[in-house]
Amino acid sequence: MEKQLKNLSDNQFQILLYHRIGDQDGFSGLMLSQKKFLQQVKYIRQYCHPMPLVKLLELAAEGRPIPQRAVAI
């Protein structure tokens, strides 16, 4: 995840989708452990610009600048 977010260029954003959070990783990569989820949230808060998806779509549709490393969860 960190690699994908670091490589975002201007006016790009990433949409993250979590299928399931549990006690351990599993379900063919669709379930993430609580520990890894918390690590990812910490990374997002520290290095990214989390925003509501609706706001990101508004900015894109209006051709307005999107903050660097914008992320919707």
MIGURO-292022 format. One record per residue (C-alpha): residue in three letters; chain; x, y, z. Coordinates in Angstrom, 2 decimals, decimal comma. Example, Ala and Ser with C-alpha at 12.3 -4.5 7.8 and 13.67 -1.06 7.14 Angstrom:
residues 2
+--------+--------+---------+---------+---------+
| residu | chaine |       u |       v |       w |
+--------+--------+---------+---------+---------+
|    ALA |      A |   12,30 |   -4,50 |    7,80 |
|    SER |      A |   13,67 |   -1,06 |    7,14 |
+--------+--------+---------+---------+---------+
This chain:
residues 73
+--------+--------+---------+---------+---------+
| residu | chaine |       u |       v |       w |
+--------+--------+---------+---------+---------+
|    MET |      A |    0,00 |    0,00 |    0,00 |
|    GLU |      A |    2,74 |    2,49 |    0,90 |
|    LYS |      A |    4,37 |    2,09 |   -2,51 |
|    GLN |      A |    1,11 |    2,82 |   -4,34 |
|    LEU |      A |    0,42 |    5,91 |   -2,26 |
|    LYS |      A |    3,95 |    7,29 |   -2,59 |
|    ASN |      A |    3,77 |    7,09 |   -6,38 |
|    LEU |      A |    0,60 |    9,16 |   -6,82 |
|    SER |      A |    1,17 |   12,12 |   -9,10 |
|    ASP |      A |   -0,67 |   15,44 |   -9,18 |
|    ASN |      A |   -4,46 |   15,23 |   -9,49 |
|    GLN |      A |   -4,53 |   11,51 |   -8,72 |
|    PHE |      A |   -6,09 |    9,82 |   -5,75 |
|    GLN |      A |   -6,43 |    6,33 |   -4,35 |
|    ILE |      A |   -9,60 |    4,62 |   -3,14 |
|    LEU |      A |   -8,99 |    2,00 |   -0,46 |
|    LEU |      A |  -11,54 |   -0,71 |    0,22 |
|    TYR |      A |  -11,35 |   -3,01 |    3,21 |
|    HIS |      A |  -13,45 |   -6,14 |    2,84 |
|    ARG |      A |  -12,92 |   -7,54 |    6,31 |
|    ILE |      A |  -10,79 |   -6,83 |    9,38 |
|    GLY |      A |  -10,21 |   -9,68 |   11,80 |
|    ASP |      A |   -7,82 |  -11,37 |   14,17 |
|    GLN |      A |   -5,46 |  -12,48 |   11,39 |
|    ASP |      A |   -4,86 |  -12,14 |    7,66 |
|    GLY |      A |   -6,86 |  -14,53 |    5,52 |
|    PHE |      A |   -9,65 |  -15,10 |    2,99 |
|    SER |      A |   -7,28 |  -15,02 |    0,00 |
|    GLY |      A |   -6,06 |  -11,54 |    0,87 |
|    LEU |      A |   -9,53 |  -10,11 |    1,51 |
|    MET |      A |   -9,17 |  -10,07 |    5,30 |
|    LEU |      A |   -6,62 |   -7,91 |    7,06 |
|    SER |      A |   -5,50 |   -8,34 |   10,65 |
|    GLN |      A |   -6,39 |   -5,59 |   13,10 |
|    LYS |      A |   -2,69 |   -4,96 |   13,64 |
|    LYS |      A |   -2,02 |   -4,39 |    9,93 |
|    PHE |      A |   -5,17 |   -2,29 |    9,57 |
|    LEU |      A |   -4,07 |    0,00 |   12,41 |
|    GLN |      A |   -0,60 |    0,27 |   10,86 |
|    GLN |      A |   -2,16 |    1,31 |    7,56 |
|    VAL |      A |   -4,47 |    3,86 |    9,20 |
|    LYS |      A |   -1,50 |    5,33 |   11,05 |
|    TYR |      A |    0,44 |    5,56 |    7,77 |
|    ILE |      A |   -2,51 |    7,20 |    6,00 |
|    ARG |      A |   -2,95 |    9,77 |    8,76 |
|    GLN |      A |    0,76 |   10,57 |    8,80 |
|    TYR |      A |    1,64 |   10,62 |    5,09 |
|    CYS |      A |   -1,60 |   11,03 |    3,13 |
|    HIS |      A |   -4,54 |   13,35 |    2,77 |
|    PRO |      A |   -7,66 |   11,32 |    3,70 |
|    MET |      A |  -10,86 |   12,77 |    2,24 |
|    PRO |      A |  -14,47 |   11,73 |    1,67 |
|    LEU |      A |  -14,92 |   10,03 |   -1,69 |
|    VAL |      A |  -17,71 |   12,47 |   -2,60 |
|    LYS |      A |  -15,34 |   15,43 |   -2,16 |
|    LEU |      A |  -12,65 |   13,78 |   -4,30 |
|    LEU |      A |  -15,16 |   13,11 |   -7,05 |
|    GLU |      A |  -16,40 |   16,71 |   -6,90 |
|    LEU |      A |  -12,87 |   18,05 |   -7,27 |
|    ALA |      A |  -12,15 |   15,71 |  -10,19 |
|    ALA |      A |  -15,43 |   16,51 |  -11,96 |
|    GLU |      A |  -14,87 |   20,26 |  -11,59 |
|    GLY |      A |  -11,26 |   20,02 |  -12,75 |
|    ARG |      A |  -10,04 |   21,47 |   -9,47 |
|    PRO |      A |   -6,71 |   20,46 |   -7,92 |
|    ILE |      A |   -6,73 |   17,30 |   -5,85 |
|    PRO |      A |   -4,47 |   17,35 |   -2,77 |
|    GLN |      A |   -1,26 |   15,38 |   -3,12 |
|    ARG |      A |   -1,61 |   11,77 |   -1,85 |
|    ALA |      A |   -5,38 |   12,09 |   -1,50 |
|    VAL |      A |   -7,03 |    8,90 |   -0,23 |
|    ALA |      A |  -10,66 |    7,85 |    0,25 |
|    ILE |      A |  -11,45 |    4,86 |    2,45 |
+--------+--------+---------+---------+---------+
